[in-house]
Amino acid sequence: MEADDKFLNMGILIVATLVVAKLISFLIMPRSKKRVPPVIKTWPVIGGLLRFMKGPIVMLREECPKLGNVFTLNLFNKKITFLIGPEVSAHFFKASESDLSQQEVYQFNVPTFGPGVVFDVDYSVRQEQFRFFTEALRVNKLKGYVDQMVTEAESDMLEENFLLLNIWTTSLNGGDSGVVDLKYELEHLIILTASRCLLGREVRDKLFDDVSALFHDLDNGMLPISVIFPYLPIPAHRRRDRARKKLSEIFVNIISSRKSAGKSENDMLQCFIESKYKDGRPTTEAEVTGLLIAALFAGQHTSSITSTWTGAYLLRHKEFLSAVVEEQKQLMQKHGSKVDHDILSEMDTLYRCIKEALRLHPPLIMLLRSSHTDFSVKTRDGKEYDIPKGHIVATSPAFANRLPYIYKDPDTYDPDRFRVGEGRRQGGRGFFIYFLRRNFELELVSPFPETDWNAMVVGVKGKVMVRYKRRQLSVD
């Protein structure tokens, strides 16, 4: 009995000692001065995942009014801190790669782009590969690409695709009028021109249907769940992996054929084949394939999505549509029917219409970085927060572009808000809208489209049905 009492007393003494030590530590030890952001309240373990999978924009709409423009979401063992608005997101865009890194957070692209390119290499190699992209998109190259776009858009194949594919044609006009899904046709047209300008003549002339189907499987293999579990053995990922393997085989054959024949083409494929690293090493066939896939993903989605939104808004807002048509008439009086890179760059009104559509509907709704150092931010109402090293840092152009203290009437389509300080125009993305407006009268016959928040690259939900009638734009 005495032994039991002795052990009990010892246990009580130990517990009391720990409690007192904890109190003393709390009272005399310096407290952390870190001003950490508020945390979204969720269920333990899977709560953060459920909120994230529900949709980042939905979550931001719910949490920003409660928590402000800086807050953290716990996602398994990761902490994602959101910085919303220009006051707190400036560091996100200005910080060096050593402070805020892309590589860790964009690893989910590796199964699609392939090993040894972009986010599967260290920063120094990635910068050299980005130099290859830059050289392939210099103005002198873009001018040649626009010429190819014009050829593509005016070719017999496009006439067949645009007028006969998925079109209900009227018997009276023999195909000069009908109803078409503008979204599908722009997607198809843009991948046609991308095939010629980026992937090469061999793909465009002989392998387009095969390559287009494989890219479709690659595209559908990039899902929201892929961000967290890129190698999850689900059907979409298996189709993605098979498509990636077949694409690699196709491009290896094309590259080998060009090299053995000593043939050179004016396209991005050729630029990548001829690119060399600073140490003189040429690109490998695997690297060229990965860079091509990355280039198509970067351009095809953004161009088709933005073109579709621009077309839908112009058909809804007749005042801006009239201004775009009037601009086309003035350019035709000045240049005739000729179209090239420089003439596209003169389309100020069309440029503003595209820019406003892009403000309202940026295809990439969330951008990510991995924080390698501590940093601080200050909100517009004076609150300061310390963002710890190790956090994933996120910002959302889609949400920030609709903040009412930045843009007046932020949900209203108003291209004239960019009349001042619009910056340098690029002559490529607006080509497809220009082509439709000069050659067709268009009328939106389906309801104005909704946003497809479930897609990885956020675009237009459903069809955008348009009634068209062929015309020759008069300059009178």
C-alpha positions in Angstrom: 0.0 0.0 0.0 2.8 2.4 0.9 4.4 1.6 -2.4 1.2 2.5 -4.3 1.0 5.8 -2.4 4.6 6.5 -3.2 4.0 6.0 -6.9 0.8 8.1 -6.8 2.5 10.9 -5.1 5.4 10.8 -7.5 2.9 10.9 -10.5 1.2 13.9 -9.0 4.5 15.6 -8.4 5.6 15.1 -12.0 2.3 16.4 -13.4 2.4 19.4 -11.1 6.0 20.1 -12.2 5.0 20.0 -15.8 2.0 22.3 -15.3 4.1 24.8 -13.3 6.9 24.7 -15.9 4.4 25.3 -18.7 2.9 28.3 -16.8 6.4 29.7 -16.2 7.3 29.3 -19.8 4.1 31.0 -20.9 4.7 33.9 -18.5 8.4 34.6 -19.0 9.3 33.2 -22.5 9.0 35.7 -25.3 5.8 35.1 -27.4 6.0 34.7 -31.1 5.5 38.1 -32.8 4.4 36.6 -36.0 1.1 37.9 -37.2 -0.2 34.8 -39.0 -3.2 35.1 -41.4 -6.6 33.9 -40.2 -7.4 30.3 -41.1 -10.5 29.0 -42.9 -12.6 26.8 -40.5 -13.0 23.3 -41.9 -13.6 19.8 -40.7 -10.3 18.0 -39.6 -8.2 16.2 -42.1 -10.4 16.3 -45.2 -12.2 19.6 -44.7 -9.7 21.6 -46.6 -9.8 19.2 -49.5 -13.6 19.4 -49.7 -13.5 23.2 -49.7 -10.8 23.3 -52.4 -12.6 20.7 -54.6 -15.8 22.7 -54.3 -14.1 25.4 -56.4 -11.5 28.1 -55.4 -13.7 30.9 -56.6 -16.7 29.7 -54.6 -14.5 29.5 -51.5 -13.0 33.0 -52.1 -16.5 34.5 -52.5 -17.5 32.9 -49.1 -14.3 33.6 -47.1 -13.1 37.0 -48.3 -16.0 39.0 -46.8 -15.4 37.2 -43.5 -11.6 36.9 -43.3 -10.4 39.7 -45.5 -7.9 39.5 -48.4 -5.3 37.4 -46.7 -6.1 34.0 -45.2 -4.9 30.4 -45.0 -6.5 27.0 -46.0 -5.2 23.9 -44.4 -5.0 21.1 -47.0 -3.7 17.9 -45.6 -0.1 18.7 -44.5 0.0 21.8 -46.7 -1.0 25.4 -45.9 -2.2 27.5 -48.8 -2.2 31.2 -48.1 -4.3 33.3 -50.4 -3.3 36.9 -51.3 -6.2 38.7 -53.0 -5.8 42.2 -54.5 -2.9 44.3 -55.7 -1.9 45.6 -52.3 -1.0 42.1 -51.0 -0.2 40.2 -54.2 2.6 42.5 -55.4 5.3 40.3 -53.8 3.8 37.2 -55.5 4.5 38.6 -59.0 7.8 40.4 -58.2 9.6 37.9 -56.0 12.5 35.9 -57.3 12.4 32.2 -57.9 14.5 31.7 -54.9 11.9 33.3 -52.7 8.7 32.1 -54.4 9.1 29.1 -56.6 6.9 27.6 -59.3 8.6 24.3 -59.6 7.1 22.5 -56.5 3.5 23.6 -57.0 3.3 22.9 -60.7 4.7 19.3 -60.6 1.2 18.1 -61.6 2.1 19.2 -65.2 4.9 16.8 -65.5 2.8 13.8 -66.6 1.4 15.9 -69.4 4.4 17.9 -70.5 6.8 15.1 -69.9 10.1 14.7 -68.1 13.0 17.1 -68.5 11.1 20.2 -69.4 9.6 23.3 -67.8 8.6 22.3 -64.2 10.6 19.1 -64.1 13.9 20.9 -64.3 15.7 23.3 -62.0 15.3 27.1 -62.4 18.4 27.7 -64.5 17.4 25.1 -67.1 13.8 26.3 -67.1 14.9 29.9 -67.8 16.9 28.6 -70.8 13.8 26.7 -72.1 11.7 29.9 -71.6 14.3 31.6 -73.8 13.5 29.1 -76.5 9.8 30.0 -76.2 10.7 33.7 -76.4 12.9 33.3 -79.5 10.1 31.3 -81.2 7.6 34.1 -80.5 9.7 37.1 -81.6 7.9 39.7 -83.7 9.6 38.5 -86.9 8.3 35.0 -86.2 4.8 36.2 -85.3 4.6 38.0 -88.6 5.1 34.8 -90.4 2.7 33.0 -88.2 -0.1 35.5 -88.9 0.5 34.9 -92.7 -0.1 31.2 -92.0 -3.2 32.0 -90.0 -4.6 34.0 -92.9 -3.9 31.1 -95.3 -5.5 28.6 -92.9 -8.6 30.7 -92.3 -9.1 31.3 -96.1 -8.4 27.8 -97.1 -10.9 25.4 -98.6 -10.5 23.2 -95.6 -11.6 25.9 -93.2 -14.6 26.7 -95.4 -15.6 23.1 -95.1 -15.0 23.0 -91.4 -16.7 26.3 -90.5 -19.7 26.0 -92.8 -20.4 22.3 -92.9 -19.2 20.8 -89.7 -22.0 20.7 -87.0 -24.0 23.3 -88.9 -27.6 23.3 -89.8 -27.7 24.8 -93.3 -30.7 26.4 -94.8 -31.9 25.0 -98.2 -32.5 28.5 -99.6 -29.0 29.8 -99.1 -27.1 26.6 -99.8 -24.7 26.8 -96.9 -24.3 30.6 -96.8 -26.3 30.8 -93.6 -27.1 28.5 -90.7 -26.5 27.9 -87.0 -23.2 26.9 -85.5 -21.6 26.4 -82.1 -19.2 29.3 -81.9 -17.2 27.7 -79.1 -16.5 24.5 -81.0 -15.7 26.2 -84.2 -13.2 28.6 -82.6 -11.6 25.7 -80.7 -11.3 23.8 -84.0 -10.0 26.8 -85.9 -7.4 27.7 -83.3 -6.0 24.1 -83.1 -5.8 24.1 -86.9 -3.7 27.2 -87.0 -1.7 26.0 -83.9 -1.0 22.8 -85.7 0.5 24.7 -88.7 2.3 27.4 -86.7 3.5 25.4 -83.8 3.4 21.6 -84.5 4.5 21.8 -88.1 3.3 21.2 -91.6 3.6 17.4 -91.3 1.0 17.3 -88.4 -1.3 19.8 -90.2 -1.3 18.0 -93.5 -1.2 14.3 -92.6 -1.7 13.7 -88.9 -4.1 16.4 -87.7 -7.0 14.2 -86.7 -4.7 11.8 -84.8 -2.8 14.5 -83.0 -6.0 16.4 -82.2 -7.6 13.4 -80.6 -4.4 12.7 -78.6 -4.3 16.3 -77.3 -7.9 15.9 -76.4 -7.0 13.0 -74.1 -4.1 14.9 -72.7 -6.4 17.9 -72.0 -9.0 15.7 -70.3 -6.4 14.2 -68.1 -5.7 17.4 -66.3 -8.4 17.7 -63.7 -8.7 19.5 -60.3 -7.8 16.3 -58.5 -4.7 16.1 -60.7 -3.3 19.1 -58.8 -3.1 17.1 -55.6 -2.8 13.5 -57.0 -1.3 13.8 -60.5 -0.5 10.0 -60.7 -3.8 8.7 -59.2 -4.7 5.6 -61.3 -8.0 6.8 -62.7 -9.2 6.3 -66.3 -8.6 10.0 -67.3 -5.0 9.7 -66.1 -4.4 6.4 -67.9 -5.7 7.9 -71.2 -3.5 10.9 -70.6 -0.4 8.7 -70.2 -1.2 6.6 -73.3 -1.8 9.8 -75.4 1.5 11.3 -74.1 3.4 8.2 -75.2 1.8 8.2 -78.7 2.5 11.9 -79.2 6.1 11.4 -78.3 6.4 8.6 -80.9 4.8 10.9 -83.6 7.1 13.8 -82.9 10.2 11.8 -82.7 9.5 10.5 -86.2 8.9 14.0 -87.5 12.1 15.4 -85.9 14.2 12.5 -87.2 12.7 12.9 -90.7 13.5 16.6 -90.8 17.0 16.1 -89.5 17.8 13.3 -92.0 16.4 15.2 -94.9 18.0 18.5 -93.9 14.6 20.1 -94.2 13.7 23.4 -92.4 10.2 24.9 -91.8 9.0 28.2 -90.4 7.3 26.9 -87.3 7.9 26.5 -83.6 8.9 22.9 -84.0 11.8 24.0 -86.1 12.8 26.7 -83.6 13.0 24.1 -80.8 14.9 21.6 -83.0 17.5 24.3 -83.7 17.7 25.7 -80.1 20.8 25.3 -78.0 21.6 25.7 -74.4 24.3 28.1 -73.2 26.8 25.3 -73.0 26.2 24.5 -76.7 24.1 21.3 -76.0 21.2 20.9 -78.6 17.7 20.1 -77.5 16.8 16.4 -77.4 13.8 14.9 -79.2 12.1 14.3 -75.8 12.7 18.0 -74.8 11.3 19.2 -78.2 8.2 17.1 -77.7 7.6 18.4 -74.2 8.2 22.0 -75.1 5.7 21.7 -78.0 3.0 20.2 -75.8 3.6 22.9 -73.2 3.4 25.6 -75.9 0.1 24.3 -77.3 -1.4 24.0 -73.8 -0.3 27.6 -73.0 -1.7 29.1 -76.1 -4.6 27.0 -77.4 -6.8 27.1 -74.3 -6.3 30.8 -73.6 -6.9 31.8 -77.2 -10.0 29.7 -77.8 -11.6 30.6 -74.4 -10.9 34.3 -74.8 -12.0 34.4 -78.4 -15.3 32.7 -77.4 -16.0 35.0 -74.6 -15.1 38.0 -76.7 -17.5 36.9 -79.5 -20.3 36.2 -77.0 -19.9 39.6 -75.4 -19.8 41.5 -78.7 -23.0 39.7 -79.8 -24.7 40.7 -76.6 -23.5 44.3 -76.6 -24.4 45.7 -80.0 -22.8 49.1 -79.3 -19.3 47.6 -79.0 -20.0 45.3 -81.9 -20.8 48.3 -84.1 -17.6 50.0 -83.0 -15.5 46.9 -83.9 -17.2 46.7 -87.4 -16.6 50.4 -88.0 -12.9 49.9 -87.1 -12.7 47.1 -89.7 -14.2 49.3 -92.3 -11.7 52.0 -91.6 -8.8 49.5 -91.8 -10.1 48.2 -95.1 -10.3 51.7 -96.5 -6.7 52.1 -95.5 -5.2 48.7 -96.3 -7.8 47.0 -98.5 -8.4 43.3 -97.7 -4.8 42.7 -96.7 -4.2 41.4 -93.2 -0.9 40.9 -91.5 0.7 41.3 -88.0 1.1 45.0 -88.3 -2.5 45.6 -89.4 -3.8 43.4 -86.6 -1.8 45.6 -84.2 -3.8 48.6 -85.4 -7.1 47.2 -84.2 -7.4 49.2 -81.0 -11.1 48.8 -80.5 -11.0 45.0 -81.0 -8.0 44.9 -78.6 -10.0 46.6 -75.9 -12.9 44.2 -76.3 -10.6 41.2 -76.0 -8.8 42.7 -73.0 -12.1 43.3 -71.2 -13.3 39.7 -71.9 -10.0 38.5 -70.5 -10.4 40.7 -67.4 -13.8 39.1 -66.7 -12.8 35.6 -67.6 -9.1 34.8 -67.2 -8.6 31.1 -68.1 -6.2 30.5 -65.2 -8.3 31.4 -62.1 -5.5 30.6 -59.6 -1.8 31.0 -59.6 0.5 29.2 -57.2 4.0 29.6 -55.7 6.0 27.8 -52.9 7.4 30.1 -50.3 11.1 29.5 -49.6 11.4 32.5 -47.2 9.3 34.4 -44.7 7.7 37.6 -46.0 5.1 40.1 -44.9 2.1 41.8 -46.5 0.0 44.8 -45.6 -3.7 45.0 -46.6 -5.4 48.2 -47.8 -7.0 48.7 -44.4 -3.6 48.5 -42.7 -3.5 44.9 -41.3 -0.1 43.3 -41.5 0.5 39.5 -41.8 3.6 37.4 -41.8 3.6 34.5 -44.4 5.9 31.8 -43.1 8.4 29.8 -45.2 6.9 26.6 -46.4 3.4 27.9 -47.2 2.0 27.6 -50.7 1.0 31.1 -51.8 -1.9 31.6 -54.1 -3.6 34.5 -55.8 -6.6 34.6 -58.1 -6.8 37.0 -61.1 -10.4 35.9 -61.7 -11.4 37.1 -58.3 -9.2 40.2 -58.0 -10.3 41.4 -61.4 -13.8 41.9 -60.1 -13.0 43.8 -56.9 -15.2 46.9 -56.8 -12.5 49.2 -55.4 -10.3 48.5 -58.4 -12.8 48.5 -61.2 -16.0 50.5 -61.4 -19.0 48.2 -62.0 -16.6 45.2 -62.1 -19.2 42.7 -63.4 -20.1 44.9 -66.3 -18.5 44.4 -69.8 -17.1 47.8 -70.7 -14.1 47.7 -73.0 -13.9 51.5 -72.9 -12.4 51.3 -69.4 -9.1 50.5 -71.2 -9.1 53.5 -73.5 -6.2 55.0 -71.5 -3.0 53.1 -70.8 -3.8 50.0 -72.8 -0.2 49.0 -73.5 1.3 47.4 -76.6 -1.1 45.3 -78.6 -0.2 41.8 -79.9 -1.5 40.7 -83.3 -2.5 37.1 -82.9 -5.3 36.4 -80.5 -7.7 39.0 -82.1 -7.2 37.4 -85.6 -10.0 34.9 -85.2 -12.6 37.5 -84.1 -11.5 39.8 -86.9 -11.9 37.0 -89.4 -15.5 36.3 -88.3 -16.6 39.9 -88.2 -15.3 40.6 -91.7 -16.8 37.6 -93.3 -20.0 36.8 -91.4 -23.0 38.5 -89.8 -23.5 36.8 -86.5 -26.4 36.6 -84.0 -26.4 34.9 -80.6 -29.4 32.5 -80.5 -28.6 30.6 -77.3 -28.6 32.1 -73.8 -25.5 34.0 -72.8 -23.0 31.3 -71.7 -22.1 30.5 -68.1 -18.6 29.8 -66.8 -17.4 26.2 -66.5 -15.8 26.3 -63.0 -15.3 22.6 -63.0 -12.6 22.7 -65.7 -8.9 22.9 -64.9 -8.5 25.8 -67.4 -11.8 27.7 -66.8 -13.7 28.4 -70.0 -17.2 28.5 -71.4 -19.8 26.0 -70.2 -21.9 24.3 -72.8 -22.5 25.5 -76.4 -22.6 29.1 -77.8 -25.1 28.8 -80.6 -24.8 31.5 -83.2 -26.8 32.2 -86.4 -24.5 33.2 -89.2 -24.8 34.7 -92.7 -22.0 35.0 -95.0 -21.2 38.6 -96.2 -18.6 40.8 -97.8 -18.0 43.7 -95.4 -18.7 47.0 -97.3 -16.4 50.0 -96.6 -19.0 52.5 -97.7 
